[in-house]
Amino acid sequence: MATLDDKLLGEKVHNYCSSSEDEAGDDECDSSEASGSGKSAPTKPSGLRVSKSKPAAEPPVQHQTHWTGTAGNTGPKGVIQDWQRFKQLEAERREQDAAEKLRLLKKLSITTRTKEEDRQAEAMGELDAEFRELMDEDFLLEYQRKRMAEMLAMMDRKGRYGELIDLKTGDDFLQAVDKENKNTTVVVHIYREKYGPCVKMNEALRKLAKEYWNVKFCKFVCTDAGLSNLFKASGVPALLIYKDGQMIGNFVKLVDDLSDEFDYSDVESFLVENGIINDKSCKPAIVEQQ
C-alpha cells in the first residue's frame, strides 16, 4: 500500500532508476531486478530532488564576411559556382573602388598650365572664333560668288588676244599652233579671198575675238597654205581647231551647216554647240546673285 510519501513524490514504477547523483541508482536497479517482485522497495524520502542534465551544446559561431549571397546548391558543383560568383563580385567591387578613387583624385588634383600653354590656348580660341565667322552661311556665299567671278574674269583675260590674227606663211601657221600655251584654244579660218561666205566668216571671227579674249582666232589664205584647187573651190570656208598642238576640230564647207546668210550670232552658236568656246550667257547662278 502506497504511503503518503509515495503519493507526494509520485509512485515509482517497476525497474525505475533515479538519475540523481546522491542516490545509488545502480545498486537499486540491480536489487529490484534480483528480487523479482512486481513492486520496488520503498525508499526513504530525502526531500524533493531535481534530476540534473547536461546543457545542450551551443552551435558554433559562424564568422560572416561581406558575402551576402545565398548558396542554393550544396553539391560540389554548386559550391564551386558559388565560390566563382563570390570572386566575381569581389573583383567588381575592387574595380568600382579603384574607379571611385581615381575620380576623387582627379577632382581634388590641382592642374596648372605654363604661360606658353596659356598663349596657345588663347590663340586657339581666336582661331575658333575666326572659323565660326568663316562658317557663316552669308559670308561663305559671298566669298564663293566673288571667287567665281574672279575665275571667270581670269579666263576671259587669259591670253588677251582680242583680234583676228592674219597668218602669212606656213611658219606663221606652225608658230600659232605649236608654240601657243597648251590651255589656249586656237581657231584657224582657211578662206578664199573675195569669196562672200569667207568674207562674212572673217567679220564674225573679228567680233568674236573681241568678245572671247582667251581664244586665239586666226585666218589663213588657202593659196598660201598650199591647198589643192578642189579644196579652194568647195572646201572653204573651213575652221581648224587646235589645242596643245593637236587638232580637236575640223569643220569644212561651213555653208552647209550655217547656210549662205549666216551672221555673227550663227557662228557664235555653232562654236558654243561644238564646245569650242564657252557660252557667256550661261554664268553660274551664284555669280548672278548680288
Buried (B, 14 or more C-beta within 10 A) or exposed (E): EEEEEBEEBEEBEEEEBBEEEEBEBEEBBEEBEEEEEEEBEEEEEEEEBEEEEEEEEEEEEEEEEEEEEEEEEEEEEEEEBBEEEBEEBEEEEEEEEEEEEEEEEEEEEEEEEEEEEEEEEEEEEEEEEEEEEEEEEEEEEEEBBEEBBEEBEEBBEBBEBEEBBEBEEEEBBEEBBEEBEEEBBBBBBBBBEEBEBBBBBBBBBBBBBEEBBBBBBBBBBBEBBEBEEEBBEEBBBBBBBBBBEEEBBEBBBBBEEBEEEBEBEBBBEBBBEBEBBBEEEEEEEBBEEE
